[in-house]
Amino acid sequence: MNKKRHLFLWGSPQAGKSTLIDKILVFHPHWIVNGFRTYTDFIKNQEDKCVYISPIQNCLWYKKDEALVGLRGPKGRRGYPGVFDKVGVKILEDFRDADLLIMDELGTMENEAFSFQKAVLQFLDMDIPILGVIKREETPFLEAVRHHPKVTTLEITPENRNDRLLEVDAFINQSVRDFRTSKSRPSCGAVVLRKVDGIWETLMIKSHQDHWSFPKGRIEEGETEQETALREILEETGLIVRIDTAFRRELPSIKLNNARCIICFLAYYVSGEARPQESEIDTIAWVPLHEAPKMAARYIQDAQVYLDAIAYLNNETEPYTNDSDVFN
């Protein structure tokens, strides 16, 4: 789904872009907001000004002296890509339960911060709304952000910034409402299976958070559970499968105090070459089905669905449980 849901502001320095973002956040104190900001420190008797990156919310791990991302001075800008790649990526990944991400700003100092660039583009592929600032320069990274199918850009000037405020608020408010609605919908997916030399194998996906599980994603408006599972498997793995609706499990969310459930079917491989959707998945692998519960044991509900799949394929009526060390 490529609906526009992210908004990046651009314009000349001191046009009021960051101030406009501050006003939006004041309008919505109930939103959970994460992300980053860059800011400049002026140091006495020093020509170069220090540019730091910092999280929107306080983070116990954050240390300012480790977050110097560049220098600005008479000789131009000099970025420290290693800091963007380490601190910037960590800030972005710390987005638990956020309604909105702030990226203020994206520019040229991160031209060689390829891990940071990759993380930004991955977040653009997600549904969580992003409100950011982007410099006017044309670099491959900034152009990729501008032309992302979910991104809208808006010019801010000293003359129009007051009029733009309501326009920006309407756009982001709608994006947040849509995102909150989508979060309440269940996710659907399947344990994908094939038989090789008489042995059942399952295709497992490894998230960027280093967790092995089965492919899944949220139901889109108008979809059935099975249609969502088929679409997500195709998008995330490149495979066409056949859904076995006789196997259906409802799993609780892995997040505390989250009522959203996860629907899991079995699915049998039909065609296609397995390849990961890089924006959402780190890697994929066909593994023997009996090894899957151990690999997915980070979350008990995920491990249990693989145990249930083993029982189902063995024509057992009761959920299958193995040694307790599966969950250790």
Secondary structure, 3 states (H helix, E strand, C coil): CCCCCEEEEECCCCCCHHHHHHHHHHHCCCCCEEEEEEEEECCCCCCCEEEEEEECCCCCCCCHHHCEEEEEECCEEEECHHHHHHHHHHHHHCCCCCCEEEEEEECCCCCCCHHHHHHHHHHHHCCCCEEEEECCCCCHHHHHHHCCCCEEEEECCCCCHHHHHHHHHHHHHHHHHHHHHHHHCCEEEEEEEEEECCEEEEEEEEECCCCEECCEEECCCCCCHHHHHHHHHHHHHCCEEEEEEEEEEEEECCCCCCCCEEEEEEEEEEECCCCCCCCCEEEEEEEEHHHHHHHCCCCHHHHHHHHHHHHHHCCCCCCCCCCHHHHC
